[in-house]
Amino acid sequence: MRGKDIFHDRSRFVPVGPAIASLWSALDVREPTLDDCLTFLKSLAGQAYDVGVTSRLIDVYRYMEPLLAEAERRHRERMKTLSLYCGDRWESERPIFLVEESELRSQLAKALPAMKFWTPPCDLRELASFIVFTGVTRSEPTLVVADDRETASWRWDARALPAGGRSPVR
């Protein structure tokens, strides 16, 4: 294949550079397709979620995002069963929930161990189509004080207080 080595495997990609780009085009060396990306992502499932896997996921997800506008039905179906890393294991069976705030996601995963919360490898703001195609359930939980409000207390870092040391919260 030609183009950026999104799979981090030099044996799959021809060398890049402006001097030889025309050669690869003339020889009909193709760029990765959605099928290539989905097959590669399937091969990552089950591997340790380390820096190497994370960097590959980021590159492939970002590469796929513009391609999804032309996705066929078969691609959409494959995306709905794509394995995603949830806490400490890969999961493909939905429902899988997306809570973008990492600390909140971590606490929810501890409090609700039967639920699966996707641990995305990167900021997802530029991957809107990817999120929709995966079939994850986006969740934006809100905090509600359900007990006695009188016993609730604010906690803050004193170093974050404005000059004078007074809390802006009263």
Buried (B, 14 or more C-beta within 10 A) or exposed (E): BBBEBBBBEEEEBBEEEEEEBEEBEEEEBEBBEBEBBBEBBBEBBEEEBEEEBBEBBBBBBBBBBEBBEEBEEEBBEBBEEBBBBBBEEBBBEBEBBBBBEEEBBBBBBEEEEEBBBBBBBBEBEEBEBBBEBBBBEEBEEEEEEEEEEEEEEEEEEEEEEEEEEEEEEE
